[in-house]
Amino acid sequence: MRKQLLTFRLLTAVGQLGLLFAGHWLGFAVDKPWVWWVPLVYLLIVMAGYFRLPEHAPSKWQLLLDLVVWIAFFALLNGISNPLIWCLMLPILLAGLSQSIGFTWLMALLSNLSYVFLWLITPNSADSMHTGHEPFNAHVIGMWVGFVLISLLISYITTRLMQVIHRKNRQLVAIEQQRAEDQHIMTMATMATGLAHELGTPLNSIKLLANELMTAGASEQTRHDDLTEIDAQVTRCQSTIREMAELASDPDYLNSRITDLKSLLHELIKRFKQSHPDISVSIHAQEQPVASDALLELALLNVLNNSVAAKADHIYIATKARDNHIQLKISDNGLGQSAHQSDGLGIGLKLSRRILRSAGGGLDLTTHPQGAEVLVTLARIES
């Protein structure tokens, strides 16, 4: 707004200089040579204020300066008989767009008082308000009444308009805050779902090993091997929890970045194989730029973990580029229909679908007796 006001004031100064040059054709004579100093001094004050004052300095005094400059300009150029006297309304318009309601109405009052002041000092205007000059008197009074009505109308419309804009802005800010909170909750839920999958396997291993340790007759070597495995699984759990905590505390973890889809999938599979080394994964992917963030990675990991939960031992991933999107087909040989809820989506896949939809993509699940197929749609980015 500050730069826009500077542009307006520069145009005002240039416009005043242009009016002085074109005064002869516009119907008023420039008979006071020092009137040229008004726009020049105004231009210097405006530039000095812009470069010397802080960026958030109050601009009320600048609007008052605008009004004073116009008063001086018209006082030296025929007063209210100047055909451009309506320029006294410009500070009202600027106040309505940038200042409070009270200050806008104050500017309207000052502009109207300025009009009266110029009326009183305009040559022949006061003398003409006598008998025998009724047509001219009516013309001057009509101009004044019109100026008052239009200035009040401008004040009312601009203040009402800015009230509506401010109210809409507050609503948009509230919606954005709510969206950010919802996204944070969705992120936490997605991370919790992924954490449950990541910790499920080592916890089951720990439980089986603990039961074996409690079995009578186990040799010392067996006990030592079981305890070693339990320690390794506990370390794995700690590492998973630490990674999740670091991800949640990273302020940039939701920032989107452009990455290659093939590289992204290989990185995800590398992370996936750390938790599920016995699962075979095949990838047939094309090099294609996509917008990726932590949420998208968690969503894809949830899809892979869903296959593990369905007892799959092989997962096949293929990509295909379409006109404006990219399709990822993730197939497995798990239990298929018998491993899914009646609506076809577990909580992990539901969260993944919501994440992908918010990013302009989608997720569809198809089950059959030999396994399941998840079709993930991502927004395509041109190379």
C-alpha positions in Angstrom: 0.0 0.0 0.0 2.9 2.3 0.7 4.3 2.0 -2.8 0.8 2.5 -4.3 0.4 5.7 -2.3 3.8 6.9 -3.4 2.8 6.3 -7.0 -0.4 8.2 -6.5 1.4 11.2 -5.0 4.0 11.2 -7.8 1.2 11.2 -10.3 -0.5 14.1 -8.3 2.6 16.2 -8.5 3.1 15.5 -12.2 -0.6 16.1 -12.8 -0.4 19.5 -11.1 2.6 20.4 -13.2 0.6 19.3 -16.3 -2.3 21.4 -15.2 -0.1 24.4 -14.9 1.2 23.8 -18.5 -2.3 23.3 -19.8 -4.0 26.0 -17.8 -4.7 28.2 -20.8 -6.6 25.4 -22.6 -8.5 24.4 -19.4 -9.9 27.8 -18.8 -7.7 29.2 -16.0 -4.7 31.5 -16.2 -1.5 31.0 -14.3 -0.8 34.6 -13.3 1.3 33.8 -10.3 4.7 32.3 -11.3 5.5 31.0 -7.9 2.5 28.7 -8.0 4.9 26.3 -9.8 6.7 25.8 -6.5 3.7 24.1 -5.0 4.0 20.8 -6.9 7.8 20.9 -6.8 7.9 21.3 -3.1 5.2 18.7 -2.7 7.3 16.3 -4.8 10.4 16.8 -2.6 8.4 16.3 0.6 6.8 13.1 -0.7 10.2 11.6 -1.8 11.9 12.6 1.4 9.0 11.1 3.5 9.2 7.8 1.5 12.9 7.3 1.9 13.5 8.8 5.3 10.5 7.6 7.3 10.1 4.0 8.6 8.1 1.7 6.4 5.3 1.4 9.0 5.2 5.1 9.9 1.7 6.5 10.2 0.5 8.0 6.9 -2.3 10.2 8.3 0.0 13.3 8.2 0.7 12.5 4.5 -3.0 12.6 3.7 -3.3 15.9 5.5 -0.3 17.1 3.5 -2.1 16.0 0.3 -5.2 18.1 1.3 -3.0 21.1 2.2 -1.2 21.0 -1.2 -4.5 20.9 -3.1 -5.8 23.9 -1.0 -2.6 25.9 -1.8 -2.8 24.9 -5.4 -6.4 26.0 -5.9 -6.0 29.1 -3.7 -3.4 30.3 -6.2 -5.5 29.2 -9.3 -8.9 30.8 -9.1 -10.2 28.9 -6.1 -13.6 27.2 -6.5 -13.9 28.6 -10.1 -11.2 26.2 -11.1 -12.8 23.3 -13.0 -10.7 20.8 -11.2 -11.9 21.7 -7.7 -13.2 18.1 -7.3 -9.6 17.0 -6.7 -10.2 18.0 -3.1 -12.0 14.7 -2.8 -9.0 12.6 -3.6 -7.6 12.6 0.0 -11.0 11.4 1.2 -10.8 8.4 -1.2 -7.3 7.6 -0.1 -8.2 7.8 3.6 -11.2 5.5 3.0 -8.9 2.9 1.4 -6.0 3.1 3.9 -7.2 4.6 7.2 -9.9 4.1 9.9 -13.5 5.0 9.5 -13.2 7.9 11.9 -10.2 9.4 10.1 -12.0 9.1 6.7 -15.0 11.1 8.0 -12.5 13.6 9.5 -10.9 14.0 6.0 -14.4 14.5 4.5 -15.1 17.3 7.0 -11.8 19.0 6.4 -12.3 18.7 2.6 -15.6 20.4 2.9 -14.2 23.1 5.2 -11.4 23.6 2.6 -14.0 24.1 -0.1 -15.7 26.8 2.0 -12.4 28.4 2.7 -11.6 28.5 -1.0 -15.1 29.9 -1.7 -14.4 32.8 0.7 -11.0 33.7 -0.8 -11.9 33.2 -4.5 -11.9 36.6 -6.3 -15.4 37.8 -7.2 -17.1 34.8 -5.6 -18.0 36.5 -2.4 -18.9 39.8 -4.1 -21.1 38.1 -6.6 -23.4 36.8 -3.8 -25.6 39.8 -4.0 -28.8 40.8 -5.7 -28.6 40.7 -9.5 -26.3 37.7 -9.6 -28.9 35.1 -8.8 -28.0 32.6 -11.6 -24.3 32.7 -10.7 -25.2 32.4 -7.0 -27.3 29.4 -7.7 -24.5 27.8 -9.7 -22.0 28.4 -6.9 -24.3 27.0 -4.3 -25.2 24.1 -6.5 -21.5 23.3 -6.9 -21.0 23.4 -3.1 -24.0 21.2 -2.4 -22.9 18.7 -5.0 -19.4 18.7 -3.5 -20.8 18.0 0.0 -23.1 15.2 -1.2 -20.4 13.5 -3.3 -17.8 13.7 -0.6 -20.2 12.2 1.9 -21.1 9.5 -0.6 -17.4 8.7 -1.3 -16.8 8.5 2.5 -19.7 6.1 3.1 -19.0 3.8 0.1 -15.2 3.5 0.8 -15.6 2.9 4.5 -18.4 0.3 3.9 -16.3 -1.3 1.2 -13.2 -1.6 3.4 -15.3 -3.0 6.3 -16.5 -5.8 4.0 -13.0 -6.4 2.7 -11.5 -6.5 6.2 -14.3 -8.9 7.4 -13.6 -11.2 4.4 -9.9 -11.0 5.1 -10.5 -12.0 8.7 -12.6 -14.9 7.6 -9.9 -16.0 5.1 -7.3 -15.9 7.9 -9.6 -17.9 10.2 -10.1 -20.5 7.4 -6.4 -20.7 6.7 -5.6 -21.2 10.4 -8.3 -23.9 10.5 -6.8 -25.5 7.4 -3.3 -25.4 8.9 -4.6 -27.0 12.1 -6.5 -29.7 10.2 -3.4 -30.4 8.1 -1.3 -30.7 11.3 -3.9 -33.1 12.8 -3.9 -35.1 9.6 -0.1 -35.2 9.6 0.0 -36.4 13.2 -2.6 -39.1 12.4 -0.7 -40.2 9.3 2.5 -40.3 11.3 0.8 -42.3 14.1 -0.5 -44.8 11.5 2.9 -45.2 10.0 4.4 -45.5 13.4 2.0 -48.3 14.2 3.0 -50.2 11.1 6.7 -49.6 11.8 6.6 -50.8 15.4 4.2 -53.7 14.7 6.8 -56.1 13.4 9.5 -55.5 16.0 7.0 -55.7 18.8 5.6 -58.9 17.5 9.2 -60.3 17.3 9.9 -59.2 20.9 6.7 -60.9 22.1 7.6 -64.2 20.4 11.1 -64.1 21.7 9.9 -63.3 25.2 7.6 -66.3 25.1 10.5 -68.5 23.9 12.7 -67.3 26.8 10.0 -68.3 29.2 10.0 -71.8 27.8 11.7 -74.3 30.1 14.7 -76.0 28.8 16.0 -73.3 26.5 19.8 -73.4 26.2 22.0 -70.6 27.2 22.9 -70.0 23.6 19.3 -69.8 22.6 18.7 -67.3 25.4 21.7 -65.2 24.4 20.5 -65.2 20.7 17.0 -64.2 21.8 18.2 -61.4 24.0 20.4 -60.1 21.3 17.5 -60.1 18.9 15.3 -58.4 21.4 17.9 -55.7 21.9 18.1 -55.2 18.1 14.3 -54.9 17.8 14.2 -52.4 20.7 16.9 -50.3 19.0 14.9 -50.5 15.8 11.8 -49.2 17.7 13.8 -46.4 19.3 15.2 -45.4 15.9 11.7 -45.3 14.3 10.3 -43.1 17.1 13.4 -40.8 17.0 12.9 -40.4 13.2 9.2 -39.5 13.6 10.0 -37.0 16.4 12.7 -35.3 14.3 10.3 -35.1 11.4 7.5 -33.6 13.5 9.9 -31.0 15.0 11.3 -30.0 11.6 9.7 -26.6 10.6 10.2 -27.3 6.9 8.9 -30.9 6.8 5.7 -29.8 5.0 7.5 -27.6 2.5 7.0 -28.9 -1.0 9.9 -29.5 -3.3 10.3 -30.7 -6.9 11.9 -34.1 -7.1 12.2 -37.0 -9.6 9.5 -39.6 -9.1 11.8 -42.5 -9.8 14.3 -41.4 -7.3 11.6 -40.7 -4.8 10.2 -44.2 -5.1 13.6 -45.8 -4.7 14.2 -43.8 -1.6 10.9 -44.8 -0.2 11.5 -48.4 -0.9 14.9 -48.2 0.8 13.1 -46.9 3.9 10.4 -49.5 3.6 12.9 -52.4 3.3 14.6 -51.4 6.6 11.4 -52.4 8.3 10.3 -55.2 6.0 13.4 -56.8 4.6 11.5 -60.0 3.6 9.1 -58.1 1.3 10.0 -58.2 -2.4 9.4 -54.9 -4.2 9.6 -54.3 -8.0 9.6 -50.9 -9.5 9.0 -49.9 -13.1 9.1 -46.1 -13.0 9.8 -43.3 -15.4 11.8 -40.2 -14.6 9.2 -37.5 -14.1 9.3 -34.4 -11.9 6.7 -34.3 -9.1 6.0 -32.0 -6.2 6.9 -33.9 -3.0 6.7 -33.3 0.7 6.8 -35.3 3.9 3.0 -35.9 3.8 3.2 -37.4 0.3 6.0 -39.7 1.4 4.0 -40.8 4.5 1.0 -41.4 2.3 2.9 -43.7 -0.1 4.5 -45.5 2.8 1.1 -46.1 4.3 0.0 -47.7 1.0 3.0 -50.0 1.2 2.4 -50.8 4.8 -1.2 -51.7 4.0 0.1 -54.4 1.7 2.2 -55.8 4.5 -0.8 -55.8 6.8 -2.6 -57.8 4.1 0.1 -60.5 4.3 1.6 -59.7 0.9 5.2 -60.8 0.2 5.6 -59.1 -3.2 4.7 -55.6 -4.2 4.9 -54.2 -7.8 5.0 -50.5 -8.5 4.5 -49.1 -12.0 4.1 -45.5 -13.2 2.4 -44.0 -16.2 2.4 -40.3 -17.3 -1.0 -38.9 -18.5 -1.9 -35.5 -20.0 -2.0 -33.6 -16.7 -1.3 -36.2 -14.1 0.9 -39.2 -13.2 -0.5 -42.6 -12.2 1.2 -45.0 -9.8 -0.2 -48.5 -9.7 0.8 -50.4 -6.6 -0.2 -54.1 -6.7 0.4 -56.8 -4.2 -0.3 -60.5 -3.8 -1.8 -60.2 -0.3 -5.1 -61.5 1.1 -7.1 -59.0 -1.0 -10.8 -58.8 -0.2 -10.6 -60.7 3.0 -8.0 -58.4 4.4 -9.9 -55.1 4.0 -12.8 -53.5 5.7 -16.2 -53.5 4.0 -15.6 -50.0 2.6 -12.3 -51.1 1.2 -10.1 -48.6 3.1 -8.3 -48.8 6.4 -7.5 -45.7 8.4 -4.0 -45.5 6.9 -5.4 -45.5 3.3 -8.2 -43.1 4.3 -5.5 -40.6 5.5 -3.4 -41.2 2.4 -6.4 -40.6 0.2 -7.1 -37.3 2.0 -3.5 -36.2 1.7 -3.4 -37.0 -2.0 -6.7 -35.2 -2.7 -5.4 -32.0 -0.9 -2.4 -32.1 -3.3 -4.6 -32.4 -6.4 -4.3 -36.1 -6.7 -6.3 -39.1 -5.6 -6.3 -42.7 -4.4 -8.5 -45.7 -5.5 -8.3 -49.2 -4.1 -9.4 -52.3 -5.9 -9.3 -55.8 -4.3 -9.6 -59.2 -5.7 -9.0 -62.8 -4.4 -5.3 -62.7 -5.4 -4.4 -59.4 -3.8 -5.1 -55.7 -4.2 -4.3 -52.8 -6.5 -4.0 -49.2 -5.4 -4.1 -46.5 -8.1 -2.4 -43.3 -6.9 -2.8 -40.1 -8.9 -0.3 -37.3 -8.7 -0.4 -33.8 -10.3 2.0 -33.7 -13.2 4.7 -31.0 -13.4 6.1 -30.0 -16.7 9.9 -30.5 -17.0 
